[in-house]
Amino acid sequence: MKKNNPKIKLEKAPFDATLEWLTFALLIFHWVVTLYSLAVLPETIPTRFDTTGEPSSFGNKFTFILLPIFGTFTVLSI
């Protein structure tokens, strides 16, 4: 059964719009820094550290790109 519910359109406050633009700007900045870092990082980077601060696991530098990917999914899912 389909009901004719009213469509409610909420307007964004100026602060909300500002936060949205700031979020997208920071996301773009995150991607730029990550892509620049991929060019200067060594092929193998530490991916995990123990309690003394010593690296306990190493991985390919392309695992570094997972951070902005997760950030992008988070921003786009909201």
N, CA, C, O and CB atoms as a CASP TS submission, in Angstrom:
PFRMAT TS
TARGET T0000
AUTHOR 0000-0000-0000
METHOD Language model
MODEL 1
PARENT N/A
ATOM      1  N   MET     1       0.847  -1.155   0.000  1.00  0.00           N
ATOM      2  CA  MET     1       0.000   0.000   0.000  1.00  0.00           C
ATOM      3  C   MET     1       0.902   1.229   0.000  1.00  0.00           C
ATOM      4  O   MET     1       1.789   1.357   0.844  1.00  0.00           O
ATOM      5  CB  MET     1      -0.969  -0.009   1.214  1.00  0.00           C
ATOM      6  N   LYS     2       0.676   2.108  -0.925  1.00  0.00           N
ATOM      7  CA  LYS     2       1.475   3.313  -1.053  1.00  0.00           C
ATOM      8  C   LYS     2       0.718   4.484  -0.467  1.00  0.00           C
ATOM      9  O   LYS     2      -0.443   4.726  -0.795  1.00  0.00           O
ATOM     10  CB  LYS     2       1.839   3.581  -2.519  1.00  0.00           C
ATOM     11  N   LYS     3       1.397   5.204   0.403  1.00  0.00           N
ATOM     12  CA  LYS     3       0.774   6.368   1.013  1.00  0.00           C
ATOM     13  C   LYS     3       1.323   7.631   0.367  1.00  0.00           C
ATOM     14  O   LYS     3       2.450   7.656  -0.128  1.00  0.00           O
ATOM     15  CB  LYS     3       1.010   6.385   2.538  1.00  0.00           C
ATOM     16  N   ASN     4       0.529   8.649   0.382  1.00  0.00           N
ATOM     17  CA  ASN     4       0.947   9.929  -0.166  1.00  0.00           C
ATOM     18  C   ASN     4       1.499  10.807   0.944  1.00  0.00           C
ATOM     19  O   ASN     4       0.879  11.788   1.354  1.00  0.00           O
ATOM     20  CB  ASN     4      -0.222  10.627  -0.880  1.00  0.00           C
ATOM     21  N   ASN     5       2.686  10.428   1.421  1.00  0.00           N
ATOM     22  CA  ASN     5       3.323  11.206   2.472  1.00  0.00           C
ATOM     23  C   ASN     5       3.894  12.489   1.873  1.00  0.00           C
ATOM     24  O   ASN     5       4.357  12.503   0.732  1.00  0.00           O
ATOM     25  CB  ASN     5       4.433  10.382   3.174  1.00  0.00           C
ATOM     26  N   PRO     6       3.856  13.559   2.651  1.00  0.00           N
ATOM     27  CA  PRO     6       4.409  14.808   2.125  1.00  0.00           C
ATOM     28  C   PRO     6       5.931  14.737   2.013  1.00  0.00           C
ATOM     29  O   PRO     6       6.597  14.094   2.825  1.00  0.00           O
ATOM     30  CB  PRO     6       4.003  15.987   3.019  1.00  0.00           C
ATOM     31  N   LYS     7       6.460  15.398   1.008  1.00  0.00           N
ATOM     32  CA  LYS     7       7.908  15.480   0.831  1.00  0.00           C
ATOM     33  C   LYS     7       8.397  16.693   1.619  1.00  0.00           C
ATOM     34  O   LYS     7       7.938  17.815   1.405  1.00  0.00           O
ATOM     35  CB  LYS     7       8.304  15.586  -0.695  1.00  0.00           C
ATOM     36  N   ILE     8       9.305  16.454   2.504  1.00  0.00           N
ATOM     37  CA  ILE     8       9.838  17.533   3.328  1.00  0.00           C
ATOM     38  C   ILE     8      11.227  17.873   2.816  1.00  0.00           C
ATOM     39  O   ILE     8      12.107  17.015   2.750  1.00  0.00           O
ATOM     40  CB  ILE     8       9.875  17.137   4.839  1.00  0.00           C
ATOM     41  N   LYS     9      11.412  19.124   2.459  1.00  0.00           N
ATOM     42  CA  LYS     9      12.718  19.568   2.007  1.00  0.00           C
ATOM     43  C   LYS     9      13.303  20.497   3.067  1.00  0.00           C
ATOM     44  O   LYS     9      12.763  21.566   3.349  1.00  0.00           O
ATOM     45  CB  LYS     9      12.624  20.279   0.621  1.00  0.00           C
ATOM     46  N   LEU    10      14.417  20.063   3.643  1.00  0.00           N
ATOM     47  CA  LEU    10      15.058  20.853   4.682  1.00  0.00           C
ATOM     48  C   LEU    10      16.106  21.757   4.047  1.00  0.00           C
ATOM     49  O   LEU    10      16.872  21.331   3.182  1.00  0.00           O
ATOM     50  CB  LEU    10      15.694  19.942   5.761  1.00  0.00           C
ATOM     51  N   GLU    11      16.126  22.982   4.481  1.00  0.00           N
ATOM     52  CA  GLU    11      17.131  23.913   3.996  1.00  0.00           C
ATOM     53  C   GLU    11      18.330  23.876   4.924  1.00  0.00           C
ATOM     54  O   GLU    11      18.198  23.750   6.142  1.00  0.00           O
ATOM     55  CB  GLU    11      16.561  25.343   3.891  1.00  0.00           C
ATOM     56  N   LYS    12      19.496  23.989   4.320  1.00  0.00           N
ATOM     57  CA  LYS    12      20.712  23.991   5.117  1.00  0.00           C
ATOM     58  C   LYS    12      20.986  25.380   5.655  1.00  0.00           C
ATOM     59  O   LYS    12      20.804  26.386   4.970  1.00  0.00           O
ATOM     60  CB  LYS    12      21.899  23.497   4.294  1.00  0.00           C
ATOM     61  N   ALA    13      21.421  25.405   6.883  1.00  0.00           N
ATOM     62  CA  ALA    13      21.849  26.663   7.476  1.00  0.00           C
ATOM     63  C   ALA    13      23.205  27.039   6.867  1.00  0.00           C
ATOM     64  O   ALA    13      23.922  26.165   6.379  1.00  0.00           O
ATOM     65  CB  ALA    13      21.935  26.554   9.042  1.00  0.00           C
ATOM     66  N   PRO    14      23.557  28.304   6.889  1.00  0.00           N
ATOM     67  CA  PRO    14      24.864  28.703   6.342  1.00  0.00           C
ATOM     68  C   PRO    14      26.036  27.964   6.997  1.00  0.00           C
ATOM     69  O   PRO    14      27.022  27.644   6.332  1.00  0.00           O
ATOM     70  CB  PRO    14      25.056  30.202   6.513  1.00  0.00           C
ATOM     71  N   PHE    15      25.926  27.698   8.286  1.00  0.00           N
ATOM     72  CA  PHE    15      26.988  26.961   8.970  1.00  0.00           C
ATOM     73  C   PHE    15      27.124  25.544   8.420  1.00  0.00           C
ATOM     74  O   PHE    15      28.238  25.041   8.277  1.00  0.00           O
ATOM     75  CB  PHE    15      26.717  26.914  10.476  1.00  0.00           C
ATOM     76  N   ASP    16      26.001  24.895   8.109  1.00  0.00           N
ATOM     77  CA  ASP    16      26.024  23.543   7.540  1.00  0.00           C
ATOM     78  C   ASP    16      26.696  23.537   6.179  1.00  0.00           C
ATOM     79  O   ASP    16      27.508  22.660   5.883  1.00  0.00           O
ATOM     80  CB  ASP    16      24.604  22.984   7.423  1.00  0.00           C
ATOM     81  N   ALA    17      26.358  24.513   5.354  1.00  0.00           N
ATOM     82  CA  ALA    17      26.977  24.603   4.035  1.00  0.00           C
ATOM     83  C   ALA    17      28.478  24.841   4.152  1.00  0.00           C
ATOM     84  O   ALA    17      29.264  24.271   3.394  1.00  0.00           O
ATOM     85  CB  ALA    17      26.328  25.721   3.215  1.00  0.00           C
ATOM     86  N   THR    18      28.870  25.676   5.096  1.00  0.00           N
ATOM     87  CA  THR    18      30.293  25.939   5.312  1.00  0.00           C
ATOM     88  C   THR    18      31.026  24.674   5.739  1.00  0.00           C
ATOM     89  O   THR    18      32.125  24.395   5.259  1.00  0.00           O
ATOM     90  CB  THR    18      30.481  27.034   6.365  1.00  0.00           C
ATOM     91  N   LEU    19      30.421  23.912   6.636  1.00  0.00           N
ATOM     92  CA  LEU    19      31.038  22.660   7.071  1.00  0.00           C
ATOM     93  C   LEU    19      31.152  21.651   5.929  1.00  0.00           C
ATOM     94  O   LEU    19      32.132  20.911   5.844  1.00  0.00           O
ATOM     95  CB  LEU    19      30.238  22.053   8.215  1.00  0.00           C
ATOM     96  N   GLU    20      30.158  21.626   5.060  1.00  0.00           N
ATOM     97  CA  GLU    20      30.219  20.723   3.915  1.00  0.00           C
ATOM     98  C   GLU    20      31.362  21.080   2.984  1.00  0.00           C
ATOM     99  O   GLU    20      32.115  20.206   2.554  1.00  0.00           O
ATOM    100  CB  GLU    20      28.907  20.746   3.154  1.00  0.00           C
ATOM    101  N   TRP    21      31.493  22.360   2.672  1.00  0.00           N
ATOM    102  CA  TRP    21      32.587  22.800   1.802  1.00  0.00           C
ATOM    103  C   TRP    21      33.941  22.546   2.460  1.00  0.00           C
ATOM    104  O   TRP    21      34.890  22.133   1.794  1.00  0.00           O
ATOM    105  CB  TRP    21      32.437  24.294   1.460  1.00  0.00           C
ATOM    106  N   LEU    22      34.030  22.789   3.754  1.00  0.00           N
ATOM    107  CA  LEU    22      35.277  22.544   4.469  1.00  0.00           C
ATOM    108  C   LEU    22      35.632  21.054   4.449  1.00  0.00           C
ATOM    109  O   LEU    22      36.798  20.693   4.292  1.00  0.00           O
ATOM    110  CB  LEU    22      35.169  23.048   5.917  1.00  0.00           C
ATOM    111  N   THR    23      34.642  20.209   4.605  1.00  0.00           N
ATOM    112  CA  THR    23      34.866  18.765   4.560  1.00  0.00           C
ATOM    113  C   THR    23      35.409  18.335   3.213  1.00  0.00           C
ATOM    114  O   THR    23      36.369  17.567   3.151  1.00  0.00           O
ATOM    115  CB  THR    23      33.578  18.016   4.864  1.00  0.00           C
ATOM    116  N   PHE    24      34.804  18.820   2.120  1.00  0.00           N
ATOM    117  CA  PHE    24      35.273  18.451   0.786  1.00  0.00           C
ATOM    118  C   PHE    24      36.657  19.032   0.501  1.00  0.00           C
ATOM    119  O   PHE    24      37.475  18.389  -0.156  1.00  0.00           O
ATOM    120  CB  PHE    24      34.278  18.923  -0.274  1.00  0.00           C
ATOM    121  N   ALA    25      36.921  20.236   0.987  1.00  0.00           N
ATOM    122  CA  ALA    25      38.241  20.832   0.794  1.00  0.00           C
ATOM    123  C   ALA    25      39.311  20.023   1.527  1.00  0.00           C
ATOM    124  O   ALA    25      40.392  19.789   0.986  1.00  0.00           O
ATOM    125  CB  ALA    25      38.248  22.291   1.282  1.00  0.00           C
ATOM    126  N   LEU    26      39.013  19.598   2.753  1.00  0.00           N
ATOM    127  CA  LEU    26      39.966  18.785   3.506  1.00  0.00           C
ATOM    128  C   LEU    26      40.153  17.407   2.879  1.00  0.00           C
ATOM    129  O   LEU    26      41.247  16.845   2.918  1.00  0.00           O
ATOM    130  CB  LEU    26      39.506  18.639   4.949  1.00  0.00           C
ATOM    131  N   LEU    27      39.096  16.870   2.309  1.00  0.00           N
ATOM    132  CA  LEU    27      39.209  15.584   1.630  1.00  0.00           C
ATOM    133  C   LEU    27      40.115  15.694   0.399  1.00  0.00           C
ATOM    134  O   LEU    27      40.949  14.822   0.155  1.00  0.00           O
ATOM    135  CB  LEU    27      37.817  15.071   1.224  1.00  0.00           C
ATOM    136  N   ILE    28      39.947  16.752  -0.357  1.00  0.00           N
ATOM    137  CA  ILE    28      40.819  16.970  -1.526  1.00  0.00           C
ATOM    138  C   ILE    28      42.266  17.167  -1.067  1.00  0.00           C
ATOM    139  O   ILE    28      43.192  16.627  -1.672  1.00  0.00           O
ATOM    140  CB  ILE    28      40.340  18.206  -2.355  1.00  0.00           C
ATOM    141  N   PHE    29      42.456  17.941   0.006  1.00  0.00           N
ATOM    142  CA  PHE    29      43.798  18.140   0.553  1.00  0.00           C
ATOM    143  C   PHE    29      44.409  16.806   0.989  1.00  0.00           C
ATOM    144  O   PHE    29      45.593  16.558   0.763  1.00  0.00           O
ATOM    145  CB  PHE    29      43.754  19.121   1.743  1.00  0.00           C
ATOM    146  N   HIS    30      43.603  15.959   1.606  1.00  0.00           N
ATOM    147  CA  HIS    30      44.069  14.633   2.039  1.00  0.00           C
ATOM    148  C   HIS    30      44.550  13.812   0.846  1.00  0.00           C
ATOM    149  O   HIS    30      45.593  13.162   0.920  1.00  0.00           O
ATOM    150  CB  HIS    30      42.944  13.879   2.780  1.00  0.00           C
ATOM    151  N   TRP    31      43.796  13.839  -0.252  1.00  0.00           N
ATOM    152  CA  TRP    31      44.194  13.115  -1.455  1.00  0.00           C
ATOM    153  C   TRP    31      45.484  13.678  -2.046  1.00  0.00           C
ATOM    154  O   TRP    31      46.357  12.920  -2.468  1.00  0.00           O
ATOM    155  CB  TRP    31      43.079  13.167  -2.493  1.00  0.00           C
ATOM    156  N   VAL    32      45.605  15.006  -2.076  1.00  0.00           N
ATOM    157  CA  VAL    32      46.808  15.628  -2.642  1.00  0.00           C
ATOM    158  C   VAL    32      48.041  15.251  -1.825  1.00  0.00           C
ATOM    159  O   VAL    32      49.071  14.884  -2.392  1.00  0.00           O
ATOM    160  CB  VAL    32      46.653  17.164  -2.695  1.00  0.00           C
ATOM    161  N   VAL    33      47.944  15.337  -0.507  1.00  0.00           N
ATOM    162  CA  VAL    33      49.079  14.993   0.355  1.00  0.00           C
ATOM    163  C   VAL    33      49.425  13.510   0.205  1.00  0.00           C
ATOM    164  O   VAL    33      50.602  13.151   0.164  1.00  0.00           O
ATOM    165  CB  VAL    33      48.761  15.325   1.838  1.00  0.00           C
ATOM    166  N   THR    34      48.425  12.662   0.123  1.00  0.00           N
ATOM    167  CA  THR    34      48.676  11.228  -0.021  1.00  0.00           C
ATOM    168  C   THR    34      49.364  10.916  -1.344  1.00  0.00           C
ATOM    169  O   THR    34      50.340  10.166  -1.374  1.00  0.00           O
ATOM    170  CB  THR    34      47.368  10.445   0.084  1.00  0.00           C
ATOM    171  N   LEU    35      48.865  11.483  -2.435  1.00  0.00           N
ATOM    172  CA  LEU    35      49.469  11.211  -3.738  1.00  0.00           C
ATOM    173  C   LEU    35      50.885  11.772  -3.821  1.00  0.00           C
ATOM    174  O   LEU    35      51.758  11.157  -4.432  1.00  0.00           O
ATOM    175  CB  LEU    35      48.608  11.798  -4.855  1.00  0.00           C
ATOM    176  N   TYR    36      51.120  12.936  -3.211  1.00  0.00           N
ATOM    177  CA  TYR    36      52.479  13.473  -3.169  1.00  0.00           C
ATOM    178  C   TYR    36      53.379  12.555  -2.340  1.00  0.00           C
ATOM    179  O   TYR    36      54.520  12.288  -2.719  1.00  0.00           O
ATOM    180  CB  TYR    36      52.482  14.909  -2.583  1.00  0.00           C
ATOM    181  N   SER    37      52.863  12.076  -1.215  1.00  0.00           N
ATOM    182  CA  SER    37      53.659  11.215  -0.337  1.00  0.00           C
ATOM    183  C   SER    37      54.014   9.897  -1.012  1.00  0.00           C
ATOM    184  O   SER    37      55.084   9.343  -0.760  1.00  0.00           O
ATOM    185  CB  SER    37      52.907  10.943   0.959  1.00  0.00           C
ATOM    186  N   LEU    38      53.140   9.395  -1.856  1.00  0.00           N
ATOM    187  CA  LEU    38      53.449   8.146  -2.557  1.00  0.00           C
ATOM    188  C   LEU    38      54.678   8.304  -3.448  1.00  0.00           C
ATOM    189  O   LEU    38      55.414   7.344  -3.674  1.00  0.00           O
ATOM    190  CB  LEU    38      52.247   7.693  -3.396  1.00  0.00           C
ATOM    191  N   ALA    39      54.894   9.509  -3.948  1.00  0.00           N
ATOM    192  CA  ALA    39      56.042   9.739  -4.817  1.00  0.00           C
ATOM    193  C   ALA    39      57.351   9.785  -4.028  1.00  0.00           C
ATOM    194  O   ALA    39      58.407   9.464  -4.574  1.00  0.00           O
ATOM    195  CB  ALA    39      55.858  11.035  -5.593  1.00  0.00           C
ATOM    196  N   VAL    40      57.301  10.174  -2.764  1.00  0.00           N
ATOM    197  CA  VAL    40      58.540  10.340  -2.006  1.00  0.00           C
ATOM    198  C   VAL    40      58.777   9.248  -0.961  1.00  0.00           C
ATOM    199  O   VAL    40      59.875   9.170  -0.410  1.00  0.00           O
ATOM    200  CB  VAL    40      58.533  11.674  -1.329  1.00  0.00           C
ATOM    201  N   LEU    41      57.788   8.408  -0.673  1.00  0.00           N
ATOM    202  CA  LEU    41      57.954   7.339   0.314  1.00  0.00           C
ATOM    203  C   LEU    41      58.788   6.195  -0.255  1.00  0.00           C
ATOM    204  O   LEU    41      58.787   5.968  -1.465  1.00  0.00           O
ATOM    205  CB  LEU    41      56.584   6.816   0.774  1.00  0.00           C
ATOM    206  N   PRO    42      59.502   5.470   0.614  1.00  0.00           N
ATOM    207  CA  PRO    42      60.190   4.263   0.139  1.00  0.00           C
ATOM    208  C   PRO    42      59.162   3.177  -0.186  1.00  0.00           C
ATOM    209  O   PRO    42      57.994   3.285   0.188  1.00  0.00           O
ATOM    210  CB  PRO    42      61.207   3.750   1.203  1.00  0.00           C
ATOM    211  N   GLU    43      59.600   2.152  -0.872  1.00  0.00           N
ATOM    212  CA  GLU    43      58.682   1.078  -1.293  1.00  0.00           C
ATOM    213  C   GLU    43      58.068   0.346  -0.114  1.00  0.00           C
ATOM    214  O   GLU    43      56.912  -0.071  -0.195  1.00  0.00           O
ATOM    215  CB  GLU    43      59.412   0.083  -2.177  1.00  0.00           C
ATOM    216  N   THR    44      58.800   0.176   0.982  1.00  0.00           N
ATOM    217  CA  THR    44      58.308  -0.519   2.168  1.00  0.00           C
ATOM    218  C   THR    44      58.205   0.485   3.311  1.00  0.00           C
ATOM    219  O   THR    44      59.155   1.208   3.609  1.00  0.00           O
ATOM    220  CB  THR    44      59.241  -1.713   2.554  1.00  0.00           C
ATOM    221  N   ILE    45      57.024   0.515   3.949  1.00  0.00           N
ATOM    222  CA  ILE    45      56.795   1.438   5.062  1.00  0.00           C
ATOM    223  C   ILE    45      56.276   0.655   6.266  1.00  0.00           C
ATOM    224  O   ILE    45      55.661  -0.397   6.093  1.00  0.00           O
ATOM    225  CB  ILE    45      55.791   2.561   4.661  1.00  0.00           C
ATOM    226  N   PRO    46      56.514   1.149   7.482  1.00  0.00           N
ATOM    227  CA  PRO    46      55.947   0.485   8.662  1.00  0.00           C
ATOM    228  C   PRO    46      54.427   0.650   8.678  1.00  0.00           C
ATOM    229  O   PRO    46      53.912   1.734   8.406  1.00  0.00           O
ATOM    230  CB  PRO    46      56.566   1.059   9.966  1.00  0.00           C
ATOM    231  N   THR    47      53.728  -0.410   8.991  1.00  0.00           N
ATOM    232  CA  THR    47      52.267  -0.342   9.047  1.00  0.00           C
ATOM    233  C   THR    47      51.726  -0.561  10.451  1.00  0.00           C
ATOM    234  O   THR    47      50.546  -0.321  10.706  1.00  0.00           O
ATOM    235  CB  THR    47      51.667  -1.365   8.111  1.00  0.00           C
ATOM    236  N   ARG    48      52.573  -1.011  11.358  1.00  0.00           N
ATOM    237  CA  ARG    48      52.143  -1.243  12.743  1.00  0.00           C
ATOM    238  C   ARG    48      53.339  -1.021  13.655  1.00  0.00           C
ATOM    239  O   ARG    48      54.476  -1.333  13.300  1.00  0.00           O
ATOM    240  CB  ARG    48      51.556  -2.689  12.931  1.00  0.00           C
ATOM    241  N   PHE    49      53.064  -0.474  14.840  1.00  0.00           N
ATOM    242  CA  PHE    49      54.120  -0.210  15.812  1.00  0.00           C
ATOM    243  C   PHE    49      53.762  -0.877  17.133  1.00  0.00           C
ATOM    244  O   PHE    49      52.588  -0.970  17.493  1.00  0.00           O
ATOM    245  CB  PHE    49      54.333   1.315  16.005  1.00  0.00           C
ATOM    246  N   ASP    50      54.792  -1.343  17.859  1.00  0.00           N
ATOM    247  CA  ASP    50      54.531  -1.946  19.167  1.00  0.00           C
ATOM    248  C   ASP    50      54.502  -0.849  20.241  1.00  0.00           C
ATOM    249  O   ASP    50      54.572   0.337  19.921  1.00  0.00           O
ATOM    250  CB  ASP    50      55.612  -3.021  19.507  1.00  0.00           C
ATOM    251  N   THR    51      54.401  -1.243  21.492  1.00  0.00           N
ATOM    252  CA  THR    51      54.235  -0.273  22.577  1.00  0.00           C
ATOM    253  C   THR    51      55.476   0.571  22.816  1.00  0.00           C
ATOM    254  O   THR    51      55.387   1.633  23.432  1.00  0.00           O
ATOM    255  CB  THR    51      53.868  -0.985  23.847  1.00  0.00           C
ATOM    256  N   THR    52      56.624   0.123  22.343  1.00  0.00           N
ATOM    257  CA  THR    52      57.851   0.906  22.503  1.00  0.00           C
ATOM    258  C   THR    52      58.082   1.857  21.339  1.00  0.00           C
ATOM    259  O   THR    52      59.029   2.643  21.364  1.00  0.00           O
ATOM    260  CB  THR    52      59.043  -0.019  22.648  1.00  0.00           C
ATOM    261  N   GLY    53      57.240   1.799  20.330  1.00  0.00           N
ATOM    262  CA  GLY    53      57.372   2.675  19.173  1.00  0.00           C
ATOM    263  C   GLY    53      58.174   2.085  18.042  1.00  0.00           C
ATOM    264  O   GLY    53      58.413   2.751  17.034  1.00  0.00           O
ATOM    265  N   GLU    54      58.593   0.848  18.193  1.00  0.00           N
ATOM    266  CA  GLU    54      59.340   0.172  17.132  1.00  0.00           C
ATOM    267  C   GLU    54      58.381  -0.447  16.120  1.00  0.00           C
ATOM    268  O   GLU    54      57.343  -0.987  16.504  1.00  0.00           O
ATOM    269  CB  GLU    54      60.269  -0.911  17.725  1.00  0.00           C
ATOM    270  N   PRO    55      58.714  -0.376  14.839  1.00  0.00           N
ATOM    271  CA  PRO    55      57.842  -0.998  13.828  1.00  0.00           C
ATOM    272  C   PRO    55      57.778  -2.511  14.025  1.00  0.00           C
ATOM    273  O   PRO    55      58.804  -3.167  14.202  1.00  0.00           O
ATOM    274  CB  PRO    55      58.344  -0.670  12.401  1.00  0.00           C
ATOM    275  N   SER    56      56.563  -3.056  13.991  1.00  0.00           N
ATOM    276  CA  SER    56      56.402  -4.497  14.144  1.00  0.00           C
ATOM    277  C   SER    56      55.836  -5.143  12.891  1.00  0.00           C
ATOM    278  O   SER    56      55.760  -6.368  12.804  1.00  0.00           O
ATOM    279  CB  SER    56      55.506  -4.797  15.323  1.00  0.00           C
ATOM    280  N   SER    57      55.439  -4.329  11.919  1.00  0.00           N
ATOM    281  CA  SER    57      54.910  -4.865  10.672  1.00  0.00           C
ATOM    282  C   SER    57      55.220  -3.866   9.558  1.00  0.00           C
ATOM    283  O   SER    57      55.197  -2.653   9.768  1.00  0.00           O
ATOM    284  CB  SER    57      53.367  -5.141  10.778  1.00  0.00           C
ATOM    285  N   PHE    58      55.506  -4.395   8.383  1.00  0.00           N
ATOM    286  CA  PHE    58      55.830  -3.565   7.239  1.00  0.00           C
ATOM    287  C   PHE    58      54.920  -3.926   6.066  1.00  0.00           C
ATOM    288  O   PHE    58      54.427  -5.049   5.967  1.00  0.00           O
ATOM    289  CB  PHE    58      57.313  -3.726   6.853  1.00  0.00           C
ATOM    290  N   GLY    59      54.712  -2.964   5.191  1.00  0.00           N
ATOM    291  CA  GLY    59      53.879  -3.214   4.023  1.00  0.00           C
ATOM    292  C   GLY    59      54.304  -2.335   2.863  1.00  0.00           C
ATOM    293  O   GLY    59      55.207  -1.507   2.982  1.00  0.00           O
ATOM    294  N   ASN    60      53.642  -2.531   1.754  1.00  0.00           N
ATOM    295  CA  ASN    60      53.893  -1.751   0.558  1.00  0.00           C
ATOM    296  C   ASN    60      53.423  -0.317   0.777  1.00  0.00           C
ATOM    297  O   ASN    60      52.481  -0.081   1.534  1.00  0.00           O
ATOM    298  CB  ASN    60      53.191  -2.378  -0.665  1.00  0.00           C
ATOM    299  N   LYS    61      54.070   0.636   0.121  1.00  0.00           N
ATOM    300  CA  LYS    61      53.685   2.034   0.321  1.00  0.00           C
ATOM    301  C   LYS    61      52.277   2.320  -0.194  1.00  0.00           C
ATOM    302  O   LYS    61      51.681   3.326   0.190  1.00  0.00           O
ATOM    303  CB  LYS    61      54.680   2.953  -0.368  1.00  0.00           C
ATOM    304  N   PHE    62      51.740   1.471  -1.042  1.00  0.00           N
ATOM    305  CA  PHE    62      50.396   1.699  -1.555  1.00  0.00           C
ATOM    306  C   PHE    62      49.304   1.370  -0.532  1.00  0.00           C
ATOM    307  O   PHE    62      48.132   1.665  -0.765  1.00  0.00           O
ATOM    308  CB  PHE    62      50.185   0.877  -2.803  1.00  0.00           C
ATOM    309  N   THR    63      49.685   0.758   0.607  1.00  0.00           N
ATOM    310  CA  THR    63      48.706   0.599   1.685  1.00  0.00           C
ATOM    311  C   THR    63      48.366   1.956   2.295  1.00  0.00           C
ATOM    312  O   THR    63      47.333   2.103   2.949  1.00  0.00           O
ATOM    313  CB  THR    63      49.242  -0.361   2.773  1.00  0.00           C
ATOM    314  N   PHE    64      49.231   2.946   2.084  1.00  0.00           N
ATOM    315  CA  PHE    64      49.021   4.305   2.572  1.00  0.00           C
ATOM    316  C   PHE    64      47.801   4.950   1.915  1.00  0.00           C
ATOM    317  O   PHE    64      47.200   5.861   2.484  1.00  0.00           O
ATOM    318  CB  PHE    64      50.266   5.156   2.316  1.00  0.00           C
ATOM    319  N   ILE    65      47.434   4.485   0.726  1.00  0.00           N
ATOM    320  CA  ILE    65      46.314   5.074  -0.006  1.00  0.00           C
ATOM    321  C   ILE    65      44.962   4.647   0.572  1.00  0.00           C
ATOM    322  O   ILE    65      43.927   5.205   0.206  1.00  0.00           O
ATOM    323  CB  ILE    65      46.393   4.685  -1.475  1.00  0.00           C
ATOM    324  N   LEU    66      44.968   3.668   1.465  1.00  0.00           N
ATOM    325  CA  LEU    66      43.712   3.239   2.083  1.00  0.00           C
ATOM    326  C   LEU    66      43.098   4.329   2.949  1.00  0.00           C
ATOM    327  O   LEU    66      41.875   4.395   3.078  1.00  0.00           O
ATOM    328  CB  LEU    66      43.939   1.993   2.918  1.00  0.00           C
ATOM    329  N   LEU    67      43.923   5.185   3.544  1.00  0.00           N
ATOM    330  CA  LEU    67      43.401   6.241   4.416  1.00  0.00           C
ATOM    331  C   LEU    67      42.468   7.201   3.673  1.00  0.00           C
ATOM    332  O   LEU    67      41.344   7.412   4.130  1.00  0.00           O
ATOM    333  CB  LEU    67      44.555   7.023   5.031  1.00  0.00           C
ATOM    334  N   PRO    68      42.885   7.790   2.547  1.00  0.00           N
ATOM    335  CA  PRO    68      41.937   8.677   1.863  1.00  0.00           C
ATOM    336  C   PRO    68      40.773   7.931   1.215  1.00  0.00           C
ATOM    337  O   PRO    68      39.705   8.511   1.018  1.00  0.00           O
ATOM    338  CB  PRO    68      42.662   9.478   0.810  1.00  0.00           C
ATOM    339  N   ILE    69      40.960   6.668   0.885  1.00  0.00           N
ATOM    340  CA  ILE    69      39.837   5.891   0.333  1.00  0.00           C
ATOM    341  C   ILE    69      38.753   5.735   1.394  1.00  0.00           C
ATOM    342  O   ILE    69      37.574   5.951   1.114  1.00  0.00           O
ATOM    343  CB  ILE    69      40.315   4.490  -0.166  1.00  0.00           C
ATOM    344  N   PHE    70      39.150   5.359   2.617  1.00  0.00           N
ATOM    345  CA  PHE    70      38.172   5.242   3.702  1.00  0.00           C
ATOM    346  C   PHE    70      37.538   6.593   4.014  1.00  0.00           C
ATOM    347  O   PHE    70      36.342   6.672   4.295  1.00  0.00           O
ATOM    348  CB  PHE    70      38.835   4.667   4.961  1.00  0.00           C
ATOM    349  N   GLY    71      38.336   7.649   3.966  1.00  0.00           N
ATOM    350  CA  GLY    71      37.800   8.982   4.202  1.00  0.00           C
ATOM    351  C   GLY    71      36.784   9.385   3.152  1.00  0.00           C
ATOM    352  O   GLY    71      35.764   9.995   3.470  1.00  0.00           O
ATOM    353  N   THR    72      37.058   9.045   1.897  1.00  0.00           N
ATOM    354  CA  THR    72      36.130   9.362   0.815  1.00  0.00           C
ATOM    355  C   THR    72      34.812   8.620   0.991  1.00  0.00           C
ATOM    356  O   THR    72      33.740   9.204   0.837  1.00  0.00           O
ATOM    357  CB  THR    72      36.750   9.017  -0.539  1.00  0.00           C
ATOM    358  N   PHE    73      34.896   7.329   1.315  1.00  0.00           N
ATOM    359  CA  PHE    73      33.668   6.559   1.542  1.00  0.00           C
ATOM    360  C   PHE    73      32.875   7.127   2.713  1.00  0.00           C
ATOM    361  O   PHE    73      31.645   7.174   2.677  1.00  0.00           O
ATOM    362  CB  PHE    73      34.000   5.081   1.800  1.00  0.00           C
ATOM    363  N   THR    74      33.585   7.555   3.748  1.00  0.00           N
ATOM    364  CA  THR    74      32.899   8.121   4.909  1.00  0.00           C
ATOM    365  C   THR    74      32.176   9.405   4.554  1.00  0.00           C
ATOM    366  O   THR    74      31.021   9.592   4.935  1.00  0.00           O
ATOM    367  CB  THR    74      33.887   8.379   6.035  1.00  0.00           C
ATOM    368  N   VAL    75      32.842  10.289   3.829  1.00  0.00           N
ATOM    369  CA  VAL    75      32.237  11.570   3.465  1.00  0.00           C
ATOM    370  C   VAL    75      31.055  11.357   2.514  1.00  0.00           C
ATOM    371  O   VAL    75      30.013  11.996   2.666  1.00  0.00           O
ATOM    372  CB  VAL    75      33.289  12.496   2.814  1.00  0.00           C
ATOM    373  N   LEU    76      31.213  10.472   1.547  1.00  0.00           N
ATOM    374  CA  LEU    76      30.141  10.259   0.569  1.00  0.00           C
ATOM    375  C   LEU    76      28.960   9.487   1.130  1.00  0.00           C
ATOM    376  O   LEU    76      27.869   9.530   0.562  1.00  0.00           O
ATOM    377  CB  LEU    76      30.679   9.532  -0.626  1.00  0.00           C
ATOM    378  N   SER    77      29.159   8.784   2.230  1.00  0.00           N
ATOM    379  CA  SER    77      28.054   8.004   2.791  1.00  0.00           C
ATOM    380  C   SER    77      27.153   8.826   3.688  1.00  0.00           C
ATOM    381  O   SER    77      26.088   8.355   4.088  1.00  0.00           O
ATOM    382  CB  SER    77      28.590   6.834   3.563  1.00  0.00           C
ATOM    383  N   ILE    78      27.549  10.026   4.008  1.00  0.00           N
ATOM    384  CA  ILE    78      26.743  10.876   4.893  1.00  0.00           C
ATOM    385  C   ILE    78      25.696  11.621   4.096  1.00  0.00           C
ATOM    386  O   ILE    78      24.918  12.388   4.663  1.00  0.00           O
ATOM    387  CB  ILE    78      27.630  11.871   5.658  1.00  0.00           C
TER
END
